[in-house]
Amino acid sequence: MDTILRRSCWNCHSNDTQWPWCSAVAPVKWLIARDVDKARKIMNFSSWTEQAGKKLQLAVGMLAASCADVNVGRMPKPEYVFLHSEAMLSESDKKGFCDWTKREGKRLLVLKRKQADAVGWFLAVSERRSVMDRDISTGSCHIRALTKSRCLPSSPTSAV
């Protein structure tokens, strides 16, 4: 997969752009810079883990959309392929790319579930800790949730 990404996507969708000779000449320079800037904002493989980690659902959607773009020929952009014929994707390249996007999407969804489980566990523990209050004036315990925790008696002779 790395070979396909580097050959057909990396030049625009990463911070490792190899600028062509024509990118030194205005107005071509402006057009290429605008396209690369836009591509990096949409998906930047140089910071994919940070981007995906911040907004997992958005990243999963982005992967599905990129597979669709590759399948219909929107990506890599036809004008890019015209200048860089090696970036053209074969049918097996397209299939490999889409298979990767599905695997990566599933991996991100599993990560999201783990994060949600961790947050749920943390909230449950926090709630259990806060459910038990000690009434200072009477020394009795008040349980306000489904918990089997017990309060310590206020003195050695008092009962729980």
TAGI-V323665 format. One record per helix or strand of 2 or more residues. SS is the DSSP state (hx for helix, st for strand). FROM is the first residue (numbers start at 0). LEN is the number of residues. If there is no record, write none. Layout:
BEGIN
ss: {SS/SS}
from: {FROM/FROM}
len: {LEN/LEN}
END
This chain:
BEGIN
ss: {hx/hx/hx/hx/hx/hx/hx/hx/st/st}
from: {1/20/27/44/55/77/84/90/131/140}
len: {7/4/15/10/17/6/3/41/3/3}
END
